[in-house]
């Protein structure tokens, strides 16, 4: 496991990104996809620490009809109260809520609650202002499908925090 810490000067740690290889995925898939990104939230500029959001890769496959592109699927787990701060994705993303309720907001749109079977789409590079599990007692989970460059990673790029 490789852990990359992303810091912003005097504000301290904003996020830690962990890249894991999934044993059930072939070695070439790990090389192709660059592993999987997990974002852990930590205290930063005026917010309280909240539970972490974790990502579990399911697959990463080259798209033969789209040279240079790959599709990656991952389960994103939101324990009660979990929060993911502003970030972007280098490729297109579709998310479908599998369990619980997830509140999410893209820049230029109102925040919205998504229940099981509801979906949203994020164009490449769109600013995803936040995603959270608003429940303090129930878990939430979504399936994310990414279409990006064939090296797949990093799939999530934290947005710098304004100083």
LINZI-V188599 format. One record per run of one state. SS is the DSSP state (2 for helix, 1 for strand, 0 for the rest). FROM is the first residue (numbers start at 1). LEN is the number of residues. If there is no record, write none. Layout:
((SS:FROM:LEN) (SS:FROM:LEN))
This chain:
((0:1:1) (1:2:6) (0:8:1) (2:9:3) (0:12:1) (1:13:8) (0:21:6) (2:27:7) (0:34:2) (1:36:6) (0:42:11) (1:53:10) (0:63:6) (1:69:10) (0:79:4) (1:83:2) (0:85:2) (1:87:2) (0:89:3) (1:92:8) (0:100:1) (1:101:6) (0:107:5) (1:112:4) (0:116:3) (1:119:4) (0:123:5) (1:128:5) (0:133:7) (1:140:10) (0:150:7) (1:157:2) (0:159:5))
